Amino acid sequence: MGILKGSISKWHVWRKYILIFVTVGSQQYQFDRLIEELDRLVKDRVIKEKVFAQIGHSNYTPKNFNFVKFLDKEQYQKNISQCDILVTHGGVGTIVFALKYGKKVIVLPRRQEFQEHIDDHQM
């Protein structure tokens, strides 16, 4: 996840306010690995921008950014359309929707070895 620091810093130079929207989709599996790392990056001020997340069935509760478990479809799409950067799981629908709106997308696949999905199809 080290790529986040350099990329976000460049964008911050020309934007006063950046919203990073994080979504892990609605699958029945947790994605604690992603949520915990983002929480650490915000805490350590590696990420200084505002972060909001839809954490789904994740067990980890972020302490350093705002979140909800789930959003309805309308609010979910609104957050994607209004964010500057989208951090997401490897869900094709989310990725295609974000690219349709010209968003910067950072994709992290769910992995079977961490019990984040039934297989590694997002790789």
Secondary structure, 3 states (H helix, E strand, C coil): CCHHHHHHHHHHHHCCCCEEEEECCCCCCCCHHHHHHHHHHHHCCCCCCEEEEECCCCCCCCCCCEEECCCCHHHHHHHHHHCCEEEECCCHHHHHHHHHCCCEEEECCCCHHHCCCCCCCCC
